[in-house]
Amino acid sequence: MIRRGIFVFFLLSLVSWAQVILHPGDNVPKIVSSKPPGTTFIFAPGTYRLATLGSINPLSGDIFRGQDSCAPPATSCQAIISGSIPIGSLAVKDPVTGYYKVTGQTQQNPAGQPAWCLAGWEGCYHAEDLFFDRVPFQHLECTAITSCTIAAGQWWFDYAGHIIYMRDDPSGHVVETSVLPNAFGGSANNVTISQLTIEEFSNSQTVAAIATQRFANAPTQETNWLIENCEIMLNHWMGIQVEFHMRILNNYVHNNGGEGLGGGFGSAALVQSNSGIVIQGNTINNNNYARFNPGHSGGGVKFGGVTGAILRGNTISGNLGEAIHFDDKSNGGFVDGNVITNNTDQSALIDEISFGPSVWRNNIILGNGRSTLTSGPHFAMLSQASSGVEAYCNVIEIPNYPKTHGWLIGASNRGNNNYPPYQYLISTGNYFHHNTVIWDSGATGKVGFSHNDPNQSTFFSDNPPPDYNTYHAPRSGDANFIYDNDNSRSNRGKSFGSYRASGADVHGTVDTNYTGGYPKVSITSPSDHSSVDNPVTVMATASDASGINKVEFYVDWNLQATIKDPPYDFNWTNGTSGSHTVAAMAYSKAGIRACYAVTLTEP
């Protein structure tokens, strides 16, 4: 009996050792470092200020989870990990300047480059922020307090004198300044972070609130992290630094100072390795409050030198900058079923100086590209000096904004790849087909091929001509299309008839049904990337305010069946071994069509 009691006590000790309950005020970094790898840390509700304690450096296999369940943005996470300190009570009014000031502020994290900032926001490259009631103020760039005019909603940090200045009266407000650059970092692998709010960290490029760029150590450090059901906000540059085999699922990433999330790897071997990144089910909204240049460091998601990243089922909206941007020798991406709306001052979905094969499909891309602080041009979908993008079953709106366009495949002189085999960066193998493009009233944006590279005389033969796209415009005869199909590089706008005569969209159509929206269609079974045996029933749903006229089913873009009335089910009986694209094409009674595709494999 005594031995049995000792054994039970030992087991209970192991259970309590493997799970640690944390409370606000605990020295979390110290507690984490004192426990063995694989410990689960449960955060009770409240605010955990790490600024004076340091970042949390997990050990491999550690789990960090909020005690209360949450599903942001619908429900907030009540355990809050903060990189800021409250300073409102320390502020006094300076009798000389008339501003409120807080002395003794010695924090000064590494800054970025002034050139990254938009005009009028020259202080954006400093990592520190000031928050009034969780609203970030504009960080000014001044040489001295005597030359600094601080308006309401602005602040200046005298780094040499360790003084923060602000015009707004802090009385009755929660005033905080960010101090610590990173919440979770280090070299550990297989880490899980869930059901937490992570906010107000003072980071600049290569450091995010979650994770820090590992460069040459990327395949062995910070790998296989899972970040899910978290709210990540108000961090100066980036919310999440995406690393190898990181899964980012169902988070709310919003109102960060630059990018919501992104990443990249810095060597030829890493660029060509499958990064295993999955970004799915997230809401990524309203990032870039610090006003970084949207073409450089601001927006929703931006990669440099990643391979095989998957972005699926995300809602990406209202960012100052791109929604999704593959840049700087990225290799292949799968962008599927995302809703991309109202992102400004940059193209929405971009492949730039990168390589395929990439698939962009089933995305809804609406209202993007408005210029608020930049001049354009901007595109809904853009493959620029890149190769191997196949885009299909996307719905694209061209809004009535100046210099705002639909899809474009572009060639320009971007030099050579700086990794082996050091090839010249040409545009090749890009194929846009079976997309739905709708112009708003008054919109004049264009779609097509833009040839601006004197070194690529074979641009038009290097890329399959676009085809099977449907276009809906207020006036079908407008010069909304670009396709020279020669080496003139004139890129003049032309009518659809001339566009088609040049060899583009020979099976495409144009009409003036531009006000009827678009049908919603989805394949509900089998699931994407399933292995199936023939015969198999492919089931789809379709709806439209005007009603559905018919649903067509295609296998590898060969018509297999036409269904007039629900249920929209297709019995696929003639499958062959291998991978197949199966698509459902819905036609609304308003005269608009849209499609949805999955990949199914026959053994």
Number of C-alpha atoms within 10 A of each C-alpha: 6 6 8 9 10 11 12 11 12 11 12 12 11 11 12 12 13 16 17 17 13 19 16 16 11 13 17 22 17 14 13 21 13 10 18 15 17 16 21 22 22 20 25 18 17 15 17 22 22 24 22 12 14 19 21 20 20 27 21 22 18 25 21 23 22 25 19 15 16 20 18 22 17 8 11 19 24 20 26 24 24 24 30 27 18 14 19 21 13 13 19 16 15 12 8 7 14 12 21 20 21 19 15 10 17 13 16 17 15 15 16 17 13 15 13 20 21 17 13 11 18 21 26 32 27 24 27 28 28 29 24 17 12 16 16 25 18 24 24 20 19 16 10 12 15 9 8 15 14 19 13 11 16 18 28 26 26 18 12 10 12 14 16 21 25 24 19 16 16 18 10 9 14 15 23 21 25 25 27 27 29 31 26 22 21 18 17 19 22 19 23 20 20 24 27 30 24 27 25 33 34 33 32 26 21 17 23 30 34 24 23 26 22 24 15 13 14 20 19 13 22 26 25 22 26 18 22 23 27 29 28 28 25 32 39 33 36 38 33 25 24 30 27 28 21 24 21 23 21 23 26 25 29 29 29 32 33 35 37 35 29 24 24 28 29 16 13 14 11 20 20 18 16 16 25 17 23 20 22 21 20 25 23 28 26 26 35 30 25 30 27 28 24 25 16 16 24 32 41 34 28 23 22 21 25 31 30 20 24 20 22 21 20 22 19 29 27 23 33 33 34 33 34 23 24 29 21 21 27 27 28 25 22 20 22 24 23 22 19 27 22 21 29 27 28 32 28 32 24 24 29 23 28 30 28 22 17 24 18 21 24 26 24 19 26 21 22 33 32 25 20 11 14 17 14 18 16 27 28 31 24 23 27 25 25 31 27 21 27 19 23 23 26 27 24 25 25 28 25 18 18 16 18 26 30 29 27 22 26 22 26 19 17 15 14 14 16 14 13 9 9 10 11 15 25 27 30 26 21 24 18 26 21 25 25 22 25 28 26 18 14 13 20 21 24 22 23 24 25 21 26 19 18 14 14 19 15 15 25 22 12 15 19 16 21 24 19 17 23 21 23 22 23 18 16 17 15 15 19 23 24 24 26 23 20 14 15 11 17 13 16 12 19 18 15 23 18 17 21 19 13 16 16 25 23 16 14 17 16 18 17 15 18 21 15 16 17 23 25 19 23 22 21 13 15 17 14 15 13 14 14 16 15 14 11 15 14 19 18 23 17 25 16 19 13 15 13 22 19 18 28 19 28 21 20 14 12 11 14 17 16 17 15 14 11 12 11 20 22 20 14 18 12 10 18 12 11 10 16 18 16 22 27 30 24 31 25 23 16 19 18 26 28 27 28 25 25 22 17 21 17 14 12
